[in-house]
């Protein structure tokens, strides 16, 4: 029998990466104006919209926000803002929860990194973050395991297992609700 597991709700994409001192020094004073937002979230190569750095050979160039991910890159539902359900092949809900029990959480916080310069960027999204199928004679919720990863407090479901096997999944689609970024200097 085929069972479908879905994870819906709120979440998004989040990255954590290192910056050079030159990148940090240039951009830190531009966090509150549109130039950094234009560079990161629109088009880092486009001169319009007040983007001050468009040449990828310029040592201050950052590029698209989602590529600044040398430490971690996640995409998924927030642990505390999701709804999980399992349906049988007739579409009947056989198990559901709004409070998944997380087996373990891997954590990435800037204050635990080596001295240096760091970037955290994110988008906030709503919708379906996960669809996977389970082939089994009878679904057993005790064999379902959820794992999470946390980047600076954003804790996202990063892996789902059933009966010891990691499930391959697709996304049905999400709708963007916002975006943001932070620069950090660790001394």
TORPA-4810 file (N, C-alpha, C, O; in nm, 3 decimals):
<nodes>
NODE_1_0.085_-0.117_0.000_0.000_0.000_0.000_0.090_0.124_0.000_0.197_0.124_0.059_X
NODE_2_0.044_0.229_-0.067_0.119_0.354_-0.073_0.056_0.456_0.021_-0.065_0.478_0.020_X
NODE_3_0.141_0.518_0.102_0.099_0.626_0.191_0.174_0.752_0.150_0.290_0.747_0.110_X
NODE_4_0.105_0.866_0.160_0.166_0.994_0.125_0.180_1.079_0.249_0.084_1.098_0.324_X
NODE_5_0.300_1.130_0.271_0.325_1.220_0.382_0.345_1.360_0.325_0.420_1.379_0.229_X
NODE_6_0.278_1.458_0.385_0.293_1.597_0.343_0.326_1.684_0.464_0.279_1.658_0.575_X
NODE_7_0.406_1.786_0.440_0.436_1.886_0.542_0.401_2.022_0.483_0.460_2.066_0.384_X
NODE_8_0.305_2.087_0.545_0.257_2.217_0.500_0.270_2.318_0.614_0.284_2.280_0.730_X
NODE_9_0.265_2.444_0.579_0.268_2.549_0.681_0.358_2.662_0.641_0.362_2.704_0.525_X
NODE_10_0.433_2.712_0.740_0.525_2.823_0.718_0.668_2.774_0.732_0.697_2.681_0.807_X
NODE_11_0.756_2.837_0.661_0.898_2.803_0.664_0.971_2.892_0.567_0.946_3.012_0.560_X
NODE_12_1.062_2.831_0.492_1.135_2.908_0.393_1.271_2.853_0.365_1.301_2.736_0.391_X
NODE_13_1.352_2.940_0.312_1.490_2.907_0.277_1.580_2.994_0.362_1.552_3.113_0.379_X
NODE_14_1.688_2.938_0.414_1.781_3.013_0.498_1.922_2.967_0.467_1.948_2.849_0.448_X
NODE_15_2.015_3.065_0.463_2.155_3.035_0.438_2.241_3.103_0.545_2.202_3.203_0.604_X
NODE_16_2.357_3.044_0.568_2.458_3.103_0.654_2.592_3.083_0.585_2.628_2.972_0.547_X
NODE_17_2.664_3.194_0.568_2.792_3.184_0.498_2.892_3.286_0.548_2.858_3.380_0.620_X
NODE_18_3.017_3.265_0.509_3.125_3.356_0.547_3.137_3.469_0.446_3.110_3.452_0.327_X
NODE_19_3.179_3.584_0.497_3.211_3.700_0.415_3.357_3.736_0.437_3.417_3.698_0.538_X
NODE_20_3.414_3.810_0.344_3.547_3.865_0.366_3.533_3.994_0.445_3.424_4.050_0.453_X
NODE_21_3.641_4.040_0.502_3.639_4.167_0.575_3.601_4.279_0.480_3.527_4.370_0.518_X
NODE_22_3.652_4.275_0.358_3.621_4.381_0.261_3.471_4.383_0.227_3.412_4.490_0.217_X
NODE_23_3.411_4.267_0.209_3.267_4.261_0.183_3.190_4.317_0.303_3.101_4.401_0.287_X
NODE_24_3.224_4.269_0.420_3.154_4.314_0.542_3.166_4.465_0.560_3.065_4.534_0.581_X
NODE_25_3.290_4.518_0.551_3.311_4.661_0.573_3.233_4.746_0.473_3.182_4.852_0.510_X
NODE_26_3.222_4.701_0.349_3.149_4.777_0.248_2.998_4.774_0.272_2.932_4.878_0.265_X
NODE_27_2.945_4.656_0.301_2.799_4.640_0.306_2.737_4.669_0.443_2.617_4.697_0.449_X
NODE_28_2.812_4.665_0.551_2.753_4.679_0.684_2.677_4.811_0.701_2.575_4.814_0.769_X
NODE_29_2.725_4.918_0.639_2.656_5.047_0.649_2.542_5.061_0.549_2.472_5.162_0.550_X
NODE_30_2.523_4.963_0.464_2.418_4.968_0.362_2.300_4.875_0.395_2.210_4.855_0.313_X
NODE_31_2.300_4.819_0.514_2.196_4.723_0.551_2.056_4.784_0.554_1.957_4.715_0.531_X
NODE_32_2.047_4.912_0.582_1.916_4.975_0.597_1.870_5.049_0.472_1.762_5.109_0.473_X
NODE_33_1.949_5.046_0.365_1.901_5.111_0.243_1.871_5.005_0.137_1.898_4.886_0.156_X
NODE_34_1.816_5.048_0.027_1.772_4.954_-0.076_1.884_4.893_-0.159_1.861_4.795_-0.230_X
NODE_35_2.004_4.949_-0.151_2.112_4.898_-0.238_2.149_4.754_-0.205_2.172_4.674_-0.296_X
NODE_36_2.155_4.720_-0.079_2.191_4.582_-0.043_2.077_4.487_-0.076_2.100_4.376_-0.126_X
NODE_37_1.955_4.530_-0.049_1.838_4.449_-0.083_1.832_4.424_-0.234_1.805_4.313_-0.278_X
NODE_38_1.859_4.528_-0.312_1.860_4.517_-0.458_1.968_4.419_-0.503_1.944_4.335_-0.591_X
NODE_39_2.085_4.430_-0.444_2.197_4.343_-0.481_2.168_4.197_-0.448_2.190_4.109_-0.531_X
NODE_40_2.118_4.171_-0.328_2.098_4.033_-0.283_1.975_3.966_-0.341_1.981_3.849_-0.380_X
NODE_41_1.862_4.038_-0.346_1.734_3.974_-0.376_1.681_4.001_-0.516_1.587_3.934_-0.560_X
NODE_42_1.738_4.098_-0.587_1.689_4.125_-0.723_1.787_4.073_-0.826_1.768_3.965_-0.881_X
NODE_43_1.892_4.149_-0.851_1.991_4.105_-0.950_2.124_4.171_-0.919_2.139_4.291_-0.940_X
NODE_44_2.221_4.094_-0.869_2.349_4.154_-0.831_2.429_4.207_-0.951_2.526_4.281_-0.933_X
NODE_45_2.389_4.171_-1.073_2.461_4.214_-1.193_2.397_4.337_-1.257_2.454_4.393_-1.351_X
NODE_46_2.282_4.379_-1.208_2.206_4.489_-1.268_2.242_4.621_-1.200_2.245_4.630_-1.077_X
NODE_47_2.270_4.725_-1.281_2.308_4.855_-1.227_2.189_4.937_-1.180_2.206_5.031_-1.102_X
NODE_48_2.068_4.903_-1.225_1.950_4.977_-1.181_1.920_4.945_-1.034_1.987_4.862_-0.973_X
NODE_49_1.822_5.012_-0.981_1.773_4.989_-0.844_1.876_5.025_-0.737_1.864_4.980_-0.623_X
NODE_50_1.977_5.106_-0.770_2.072_5.152_-0.670_2.176_5.051_-0.628_2.238_5.067_-0.523_X
NODE_51_2.198_4.947_-0.707_2.297_4.844_-0.675_2.437_4.902_-0.697_2.471_4.935_-0.811_X
NODE_52_2.519_4.915_-0.592_2.650_4.979_-0.607_2.763_4.889_-0.659_2.868_4.939_-0.699_X
NODE_53_2.743_4.758_-0.658_2.848_4.665_-0.701_2.786_4.562_-0.796_2.701_4.483_-0.754_X
NODE_54_2.828_4.563_-0.923_2.770_4.471_-1.021_2.873_4.381_-1.087_2.837_4.289_-1.160_X
NODE_55_2.999_4.407_-1.064_3.107_4.330_-1.127_3.145_4.213_-1.037_3.192_4.234_-0.925_X
NODE_56_3.126_4.088_-1.083_3.160_3.973_-0.998_3.309_3.963_-0.963_3.346_3.890_-0.872_X
NODE_57_3.394_4.036_-1.035_3.537_4.036_-1.002_3.572_4.138_-0.894_3.684_4.139_-0.843_X
NODE_58_3.477_4.225_-0.860_3.497_4.322_-0.753_3.498_4.246_-0.620_3.405_4.169_-0.594_X
NODE_59_3.600_4.264_-0.536_3.607_4.187_-0.410_3.493_4.216_-0.313_3.477_4.144_-0.214_X
NODE_60_3.413_4.321_-0.337_3.299_4.353_-0.251_3.171_4.284_-0.298_3.070_4.285_-0.227_X
NODE_61_3.174_4.225_-0.417_3.057_4.161_-0.476_3.010_4.044_-0.389_3.091_3.962_-0.347_X
NODE_62_2.879_4.038_-0.362_2.821_3.928_-0.284_2.752_3.826_-0.373_2.767_3.706_-0.352_X
NODE_63_2.675_3.873_-0.471_2.598_3.782_-0.555_2.461_3.757_-0.497_2.419_3.824_-0.402_X
NODE_64_2.392_3.661_-0.553_2.259_3.627_-0.504_2.269_3.575_-0.361_2.360_3.500_-0.327_X
NODE_65_2.174_3.615_-0.278_2.176_3.582_-0.135_2.185_3.432_-0.110_2.254_3.389_-0.018_X
NODE_66_2.115_3.353_-0.190_2.107_3.208_-0.164_2.236_3.136_-0.198_2.252_3.018_-0.165_X
NODE_67_2.329_3.205_-0.263_2.459_3.144_-0.293_2.563_3.172_-0.184_2.674_3.118_-0.191_X
NODE_68_2.529_3.254_-0.086_2.622_3.283_0.025_2.594_3.179_0.133_2.541_3.212_0.240_X
NODE_69_2.629_3.055_0.104_2.587_2.941_0.188_2.702_2.847_0.223_2.684_2.726_0.229_X
NODE_70_2.820_2.904_0.245_2.937_2.820_0.270_2.928_2.740_0.400_3.003_2.644_0.418_X
NODE_71_2.838_2.776_0.491_2.823_2.703_0.617_2.699_2.614_0.616_2.707_2.497_0.652_X
NODE_72_2.584_2.669_0.575_2.461_2.589_0.573_2.360_2.651_0.476_2.358_2.773_0.454_X
NODE_73_2.277_2.564_0.418_2.169_2.606_0.327_2.052_2.512_0.349_2.063_2.391_0.329_X
NODE_74_1.938_2.569_0.391_1.819_2.490_0.422_1.699_2.540_0.345_1.692_2.657_0.307_X
NODE_75_1.605_2.452_0.323_1.477_2.489_0.266_1.374_2.393_0.322_1.386_2.271_0.304_X
NODE_76_1.273_2.446_0.391_1.173_2.357_0.447_1.079_2.427_0.541_1.078_2.550_0.552_X
NODE_77_0.998_2.348_0.610_0.898_2.398_0.703_0.959_2.421_0.841_1.042_2.343_0.887_X
NODE_78_0.916_2.529_0.905_0.957_2.555_1.042_0.893_2.450_1.133_0.775_2.417_1.118_X
NODE_79_0.971_2.397_1.225_0.923_2.292_1.316_0.798_2.336_1.393_0.705_2.258_1.410_X
NODE_80_0.797_2.460_1.438_0.687_2.507_1.522_0.575_2.575_1.444_0.485_2.634_1.504_X
NODE_81_0.579_2.568_1.311_0.473_2.631_1.230_0.432_2.542_1.112_0.408_2.591_1.001_X
NODE_82_0.424_2.412_1.138_0.389_2.321_1.029_0.277_2.225_1.070_0.244_2.210_1.187_X
NODE_83_0.221_2.163_0.969_0.115_2.065_0.987_0.153_1.944_0.901_0.173_1.956_0.781_X
NODE_84_0.162_1.828_0.964_0.204_1.706_0.894_0.089_1.607_0.892_0.023_1.585_0.994_X
NODE_85_0.067_1.548_0.776_-0.035_1.443_0.770_0.010_1.332_0.678_0.085_1.352_0.582_X
NODE_86_-0.039_1.213_0.709_-0.014_1.094_0.629_-0.150_1.042_0.582_-0.242_1.023_0.662_X
NODE_87_-0.160_1.021_0.451_-0.285_0.970_0.392_-0.259_0.835_0.327_-0.151_0.809_0.274_X
NODE_88_-0.362_0.748_0.332_-0.352_0.621_0.261_-0.383_0.645_0.113_-0.413_0.757_0.073_X
NODE_89_-0.376_0.538_0.032_-0.395_0.557_-0.112_-0.540_0.588_-0.150_-0.569_0.612_-0.268_X
NODE_90_-0.631_0.587_-0.053_-0.769_0.629_-0.077_-0.790_0.776_-0.038_-0.899_0.830_-0.055_X
NODE_91_-0.686_0.839_0.014_-0.695_0.979_0.055_-0.741_1.000_0.198_-0.765_1.113_0.239_X
NODE_92_-0.753_0.892_0.274_-0.794_0.903_0.414_-0.673_0.939_0.501_-0.565_0.882_0.484_X
NODE_93_-0.692_1.033_0.594_-0.584_1.069_0.686_-0.570_0.959_0.790_-0.666_0.927_0.861_X
NODE_94_-0.449_0.900_0.799_-0.424_0.793_0.896_-0.339_0.841_1.013_-0.330_0.773_1.116_X
NODE_95_-0.276_0.958_0.998_-0.195_1.015_1.106_-0.173_1.162_1.076_-0.158_1.201_0.960_X
NODE_96_-0.172_1.245_1.182_-0.148_1.388_1.163_-0.094_1.449_1.292_-0.117_1.397_1.401_X
NODE_97_-0.021_1.560_1.277_0.031_1.632_1.393_0.068_1.774_1.354_0.101_1.803_1.239_X
NODE_98_0.061_1.863_1.452_0.114_1.998_1.440_0.238_2.014_1.527_0.298_2.121_1.531_X
NODE_99_0.274_1.907_1.597_0.389_1.911_1.687_0.478_1.788_1.664_0.477_1.695_1.744_X
NODE_100_0.554_1.790_1.554_0.640_1.674_1.527_0.746_1.658_1.635_0.807_1.756_1.680_X
NODE_101_0.768_1.536_1.676_0.874_1.508_1.773_1.005_1.496_1.697_1.022_1.407_1.613_X
NODE_102_1.097_1.585_1.727_1.225_1.592_1.656_1.325_1.499_1.726_1.347_1.511_1.847_X
NODE_103_1.385_1.408_1.650_1.482_1.314_1.704_1.610_1.386_1.743_1.663_1.364_1.852_X
NODE_104_1.659_1.474_1.655_1.779_1.551_1.684_1.779_1.677_1.599_1.717_1.683_1.493_X
NODE_105_1.851_1.778_1.649_1.862_1.906_1.579_2.008_1.943_1.568_2.080_1.953_1.668_X
NODE_106_2.053_1.965_1.444_2.187_2.016_1.420_2.178_2.168_1.422_2.088_2.225_1.361_X
NODE_107_2.271_2.234_1.493_2.262_2.378_1.514_2.381_2.451_1.454_2.496_2.409_1.469_X
NODE_108_2.350_2.561_1.385_2.451_2.651_1.330_2.420_2.792_1.377_2.325_2.854_1.330_X
NODE_109_2.500_2.842_1.471_2.483_2.978_1.522_2.612_3.055_1.497_2.721_3.000_1.507_X
NODE_110_2.597_3.182_1.465_2.713_3.265_1.437_2.806_3.271_1.558_2.928_3.266_1.542_X
NODE_111_2.751_3.279_1.678_2.837_3.291_1.796_2.916_3.164_1.826_3.000_3.164_1.916_X
NODE_112_2.891_3.058_1.753_2.969_2.934_1.768_3.074_2.919_1.658_3.146_2.819_1.654_X
NODE_113_3.083_3.018_1.569_3.177_3.013_1.458_3.310_3.076_1.497_3.320_3.144_1.599_X
NODE_114_3.411_3.052_1.416_3.541_3.114_1.435_3.529_3.265_1.416_3.434_3.312_1.354_X
NODE_115_3.624_3.342_1.470_3.621_3.486_1.444_3.617_3.513_1.293_3.684_3.445_1.215_X
NODE_116_3.539_3.612_1.255_3.527_3.645_1.114_3.399_3.719_1.086_3.338_3.778_1.175_X
NODE_117_3.358_3.714_0.960_3.242_3.791_0.912_3.143_3.696_0.849_3.180_3.608_0.771_X
NODE_118_3.015_3.715_0.883_2.914_3.618_0.844_2.789_3.685_0.788_2.757_3.800_0.821_X
NODE_119_2.720_3.611_0.704_2.595_3.655_0.642_2.489_3.550_0.670_2.512_3.431_0.652_X
NODE_120_2.372_3.597_0.713_2.254_3.510_0.722_2.147_3.574_0.634_2.116_3.692_0.649_X
NODE_121_2.092_3.495_0.542_1.985_3.544_0.456_1.870_3.445_0.458_1.890_3.326_0.482_X
NODE_122_1.748_3.495_0.433_1.632_3.406_0.437_1.516_3.461_0.354_1.507_3.580_0.325_X
NODE_123_1.430_3.369_0.319_1.297_3.404_0.267_1.196_3.337_0.357_1.220_3.227_0.408_X
NODE_124_1.083_3.402_0.376_0.972_3.343_0.451_0.868_3.300_0.349_0.834_3.375_0.258_X
NODE_125_0.818_3.178_0.364_0.725_3.122_0.266_0.613_3.047_0.336_0.624_3.009_0.453_X
NODE_126_0.505_3.026_0.261_0.389_2.953_0.312_0.348_2.853_0.203_0.350_2.886_0.085_X
NODE_127_0.311_2.732_0.244_0.262_2.635_0.147_0.308_2.494_0.177_0.324_2.456_0.293_X
NODE_128_0.329_2.417_0.070_0.372_2.278_0.084_0.524_2.269_0.068_0.579_2.310_-0.035_X
NODE_129_0.589_2.216_0.170_0.734_2.203_0.170_0.780_2.059_0.147_0.899_2.035_0.126_X
NODE_130_0.687_1.964_0.150_0.733_1.825_0.150_0.619_1.733_0.108_0.510_1.739_0.164_X
NODE_131_0.645_1.647_0.009_0.555_1.537_-0.029_0.642_1.415_-0.054_0.735_1.420_-0.135_X
NODE_132_0.615_1.307_0.014_0.688_1.182_-0.007_0.592_1.065_0.001_0.485_1.075_0.061_X
NODE_133_0.631_0.955_-0.060_0.549_0.833_-0.054_0.621_0.726_0.024_0.744_0.713_0.019_X
NODE_134_0.542_0.648_0.097_0.592_0.536_0.176_0.521_0.411_0.125_0.398_0.408_0.118_X
NODE_135_0.597_0.309_0.090_0.541_0.180_0.048_0.553_0.084_0.166_0.663_0.047_0.205_X
NODE_136_0.439_0.043_0.221_0.439_-0.050_0.333_0.301_-0.117_0.342_0.202_-0.061_0.295_X
NODE_137_0.296_-0.234_0.401_0.168_-0.303_0.417_0.076_-0.230_0.512_-0.045_-0.225_0.492_X
NODE_138_0.135_-0.172_0.618_0.055_-0.102_0.718_0.139_0.012_0.776_0.250_-0.012_0.823_X
NODE_139_0.087_0.132_0.774_0.160_0.248_0.825_0.168_0.240_0.977_0.070_0.212_1.045_X
NODE_140_0.289_0.267_1.031_0.314_0.267_1.174_0.382_0.399_1.209_0.499_0.418_1.177_X
NODE_141_0.310_0.489_1.275_0.363_0.622_1.304_0.488_0.618_1.393_0.566_0.713_1.392_X
NODE_142_0.508_0.511_1.469_0.627_0.502_1.554_0.754_0.482_1.472_0.864_0.498_1.525_X
NODE_143_0.740_0.447_1.345_0.856_0.430_1.256_0.892_0.559_1.182_0.990_0.562_1.107_X
NODE_144_0.814_0.665_1.203_0.837_0.794_1.139_0.927_0.879_1.227_0.898_0.899_1.345_X
NODE_145_1.037_0.930_1.170_1.134_1.010_1.244_1.158_1.142_1.172_1.173_1.146_1.050_X
NODE_146_1.160_1.252_1.251_1.186_1.385_1.198_1.316_1.439_1.255_1.343_1.426_1.374_X
NODE_147_1.395_1.499_1.169_1.522_1.561_1.208_1.516_1.707_1.166_1.451_1.741_1.068_X
NODE_148_1.585_1.793_1.242_1.580_1.935_1.214_1.720_1.994_1.210_1.816_1.936_1.261_X
NODE_149_1.729_2.109_1.147_1.850_2.189_1.147_1.810_2.331_1.183_1.711_2.383_1.134_X
NODE_150_1.890_2.392_1.270_1.862_2.528_1.316_1.975_2.620_1.273_2.092_2.592_1.299_X
NODE_151_1.939_2.730_1.208_2.036_2.834_1.171_1.992_2.962_1.241_1.892_3.023_1.204_X
NODE_152_2.069_3.001_1.342_2.039_3.124_1.416_1.895_3.127_1.466_1.831_3.232_1.462_X
NODE_153_1.844_3.015_1.512_1.711_3.010_1.570_1.599_2.972_1.474_1.488_2.943_1.518_X
NODE_154_1.626_2.972_1.344_1.526_2.925_1.248_1.540_2.774_1.237_1.634_2.725_1.175_X
NODE_155_1.449_2.699_1.298_1.460_2.554_1.305_1.365_2.491_1.203_1.243_2.505_1.210_X
NODE_156_1.426_2.421_1.108_1.355_2.368_0.992_1.367_2.216_0.989_1.472_2.160_1.020_X
NODE_157_1.257_2.150_0.952_1.262_2.005_0.932_1.351_1.978_0.811_1.319_2.020_0.699_X
NODE_158_1.460_1.909_0.834_1.559_1.890_0.727_1.566_1.747_0.675_1.626_1.722_0.571_X
NODE_159_1.506_1.653_0.747_1.509_1.513_0.703_1.395_1.437_0.767_1.360_1.460_0.883_X
NODE_160_1.336_1.345_0.690_1.231_1.258_0.741_1.269_1.114_0.706_1.310_1.085_0.594_X
NODE_161_1.255_1.027_0.803_1.283_0.884_0.782_1.159_0.803_0.817_1.079_0.841_0.903_X
NODE_162_1.145_0.691_0.748_1.042_0.593_0.786_1.110_0.457_0.791_1.170_0.413_0.693_X
NODE_163_1.099_0.392_0.905_1.157_0.259_0.926_1.306_0.258_0.892_1.357_0.164_0.831_X
NODE_164_1.377_0.365_0.933_1.521_0.374_0.916_1.568_0.419_0.779_1.689_0.430_0.757_X
NODE_165_1.477_0.445_0.685_1.513_0.489_0.550_1.477_0.635_0.532_1.364_0.676_0.560_X
NODE_166_1.573_0.715_0.484_1.543_0.855_0.453_1.451_0.860_0.332_1.474_0.790_0.233_X
NODE_167_1.348_0.944_0.339_1.250_0.953_0.231_1.291_1.058_0.128_1.331_1.169_0.164_X
NODE_168_1.282_1.021_0.001_1.299_1.118_-0.107_1.169_1.196_-0.117_1.061_1.141_-0.099_X
NODE_169_1.180_1.326_-0.146_1.059_1.408_-0.145_1.061_1.512_-0.256_1.164_1.541_-0.316_X
NODE_170_0.944_1.566_-0.282_0.924_1.679_-0.372_0.853_1.788_-0.294_0.809_1.768_-0.181_X
NODE_171_0.843_1.905_-0.357_0.765_2.016_-0.300_0.652_2.046_-0.397_0.672_2.043_-0.519_X
NODE_172_0.535_2.077_-0.344_0.422_2.113_-0.429_0.423_2.262_-0.460_0.365_2.305_-0.560_X
NODE_173_0.486_2.341_-0.376_0.495_2.483_-0.401_0.465_2.568_-0.280_0.384_2.532_-0.194_X
NODE_174_0.533_2.681_-0.276_0.514_2.775_-0.167_0.495_2.914_-0.225_0.525_2.939_-0.342_X
NODE_175_0.445_3.003_-0.142_0.426_3.143_-0.179_0.515_3.227_-0.090_0.511_3.214_0.033_X
NODE_176_0.595_3.314_-0.151_0.685_3.400_-0.076_0.609_3.502_0.007_0.511_3.561_-0.038_X
NODE_177_0.656_3.522_0.130_0.593_3.618_0.221_0.688_3.729_0.265_0.643_3.830_0.319_X
NODE_178_0.818_3.711_0.242_0.914_3.813_0.282_1.055_3.761_0.273_1.079_3.644_0.244_X
NODE_179_1.150_3.851_0.298_1.290_3.813_0.294_1.369_3.905_0.386_1.321_4.011_0.425_X
NODE_180_1.489_3.863_0.419_1.572_3.946_0.504_1.714_3.895_0.511_1.747_3.790_0.455_X
NODE_181_1.797_3.970_0.581_1.937_3.932_0.595_1.995_3.999_0.719_1.940_4.096_0.772_X
NODE_182_2.107_3.945_0.764_2.182_4.002_0.876_2.330_3.983_0.846_2.370_3.882_0.788_X
NODE_183_2.410_4.081_0.887_2.556_4.069_0.881_2.606_4.060_1.023_2.556_4.129_1.112_X
NODE_184_2.705_3.975_1.044_2.759_3.955_1.179_2.911_3.960_1.174_2.973_3.909_1.081_X
NODE_185_2.970_4.023_1.276_3.114_4.020_1.296_3.142_3.947_1.425_3.093_3.987_1.530_X
NODE_186_3.221_3.841_1.417_3.260_3.767_1.536_3.407_3.796_1.564_3.493_3.775_1.479_X
NODE_187_3.435_3.844_1.683_3.573_3.877_1.718_3.631_3.777_1.815_3.747_3.791_1.855_X
</nodes>
